Amino acid sequence: MSIAQFADVGSEVSYERKYARDSSDSVVREDRAFNLNATICAHLRDPSAVTKLSFSDKNRATIELKKGGRNGERLELFTNSRKSQNVDESLFLCSESIRQVTLGSPTFSNPTIPRIVIGEYQHFWTYTRTSDDDEASAVSANVLTAAYVEPQDPMFQDTFNDPVIVYSHNLIFTR
């Protein structure tokens, strides 16, 4: 769960996502709460893994997880930046920079200290329309996730702004 969007990096899963066209400006918007809940539960293979998910604003999500799991008990996601670009009718690009704070109960090795893990990563999404038929429309996406080290990490002086690892996920969206 070091990357909430892909809670089990590299696994192949299937889950529902929701998007809707905003009637006021005709822009398609993601149902972020539904989609984040769906991806976490699918990757953990536990439909009840998320007990509560809320956004205090558009840049901060709090995700409470089922007690007793090895993935912590609460995630705080802070979106530090977002960018998007509609290249043409069939290509859309976007990115998000995220700080994830994972909070959990003390561990056996540190029985008096609550567990806190901080991670920084950025998702780079490329959405490509693969069908123009509205009834059978399909979209493929590639997501590159670049993970960075924190300033307190000894590797920080060597890596600074460079990612220490990059993951790639391919997604297929169908109606």
C-alpha positions in Angstrom: 0.0 0.0 0.0 2.9 2.4 -0.5 1.0 3.7 -3.6 -2.7 3.8 -2.8 -3.8 3.9 -6.5 -2.0 0.6 -7.1 -2.1 -1.0 -3.7 -0.5 -4.2 -4.9 1.9 -2.9 -7.6 2.1 -5.1 -10.6 -1.0 -7.2 -9.9 -3.7 -7.7 -12.5 -7.1 -6.7 -11.3 -10.5 -5.7 -12.6 -12.8 -3.1 -11.0 -15.4 -0.5 -11.8 -14.6 3.2 -12.2 -17.0 6.1 -12.5 -16.8 9.3 -14.6 -19.6 11.7 -15.3 -20.1 14.7 -17.6 -20.7 17.9 -15.6 -23.9 19.5 -16.9 -22.7 23.0 -16.2 -19.6 23.0 -18.3 -19.8 19.7 -20.2 -16.4 18.5 -18.7 -16.0 14.9 -17.8 -15.0 14.5 -14.2 -13.8 11.5 -12.2 -15.7 10.2 -9.2 -12.5 10.3 -7.1 -13.9 8.8 -3.9 -15.6 5.9 -5.7 -12.5 5.1 -7.9 -10.0 5.3 -5.1 -12.1 3.0 -3.0 -12.6 0.5 -5.9 -8.9 0.3 -6.8 -7.7 -0.2 -3.2 -10.3 -3.0 -2.5 -9.6 -4.7 -5.9 -5.8 -4.6 -5.4 -6.1 -5.9 -1.8 -8.7 -8.5 -3.0 -10.9 -7.5 -0.1 -14.2 -5.6 -0.9 -14.3 -4.4 2.7 -10.7 -3.2 3.0 -11.7 0.5 3.0 -14.1 1.4 5.9 -14.3 5.1 5.2 -13.0 7.4 2.5 -13.5 11.2 2.6 -12.1 14.3 1.0 -11.6 17.3 3.2 -11.0 19.3 0.0 -10.0 18.4 -3.5 -6.4 18.0 -2.5 -6.7 15.8 0.7 -8.2 12.4 1.1 -8.4 10.4 4.3 -8.8 6.6 3.8 -9.6 4.4 6.8 -8.7 0.8 6.4 -10.0 -2.3 8.1 -8.3 -2.8 11.5 -5.6 -5.4 11.9 -4.3 -5.3 8.4 -0.6 -5.1 7.6 -1.2 -2.0 5.4 -1.7 0.4 8.3 -5.0 1.7 9.5 -5.3 5.1 7.8 -3.9 6.8 4.7 -3.7 10.5 4.2 -3.2 11.5 0.6 -2.1 15.1 -0.2 -2.2 16.1 -3.8 0.4 18.8 -4.2 0.0 19.5 -7.9 -2.1 18.5 -10.9 -1.7 19.2 -14.6 -3.7 18.1 -17.6 -3.8 18.6 -21.3 -6.3 17.6 -24.0 -3.9 16.9 -26.9 -6.8 16.1 -29.4 -10.1 14.3 -29.4 -8.5 10.9 -28.7 -5.6 11.8 -26.4 -5.7 13.2 -22.9 -2.7 13.6 -20.5 -2.6 14.4 -16.8 -0.3 14.1 -13.8 -0.6 14.3 -10.1 2.1 14.7 -7.4 1.1 13.0 -4.2 2.4 12.7 -0.7 1.0 9.6 1.1 1.2 9.3 4.8 0.4 5.8 6.1 -0.5 5.5 9.8 -0.8 2.3 11.8 -0.5 0.7 15.1 2.9 0.0 16.7 4.8 -3.0 15.4 6.4 -5.8 17.4 9.9 -4.3 16.8 8.6 -0.8 18.1 5.7 -1.7 20.4 5.4 1.8 21.9 5.7 3.9 18.7 2.9 4.3 16.2 3.9 3.4 12.6 4.2 6.4 10.3 5.4 5.9 6.7 5.7 8.8 4.3 6.0 8.4 0.5 6.2 10.9 -2.4 5.2 9.8 -5.9 3.8 11.2 -9.1 1.4 9.6 -11.5 1.6 10.4 -15.2 -1.5 9.3 -17.0 -1.9 8.9 -20.8 -5.5 8.2 -21.9 -6.1 7.2 -25.5 -9.5 6.6 -27.1 -9.5 3.3 -28.9 -13.0 3.4 -30.3 -15.2 6.3 -31.6 -18.5 4.4 -31.2 -20.2 6.1 -28.2 -22.1 2.9 -27.2 -19.0 0.7 -27.3 -16.4 3.3 -26.5 -13.2 2.1 -25.1 -10.2 3.9 -23.7 -6.7 2.6 -22.9 -4.5 4.3 -20.4 -0.9 4.0 -19.4 0.1 5.2 -15.9 3.8 5.8 -15.1 4.3 6.2 -11.3 7.6 7.8 -10.3 8.5 7.3 -6.6 10.9 9.7 -4.8 12.9 9.6 -1.5 12.2 11.9 1.4 14.7 14.6 2.4 15.5 12.7 5.6 16.5 9.6 3.6 20.3 9.2 3.3 19.9 8.7 -0.5 18.3 12.1 -0.9 21.5 14.0 -1.6 22.3 11.6 -4.4 18.8 11.5 -6.0 17.1 14.8 -5.0 14.5 15.3 -7.8 15.1 12.1 -9.6 12.8 9.1 -9.1 14.3 6.1 -7.4 11.8 3.7 -9.1 9.3 4.0 -11.9 6.3 1.7 -12.3 4.1 1.3 -15.4 0.5 0.1 -15.4 -1.7 -0.4 -18.4 -5.5 0.0 -18.0 -8.4 -0.7 -20.3 -11.7 1.1 -19.8 -14.9 -0.2 -21.4 -18.5 0.8 -20.8 
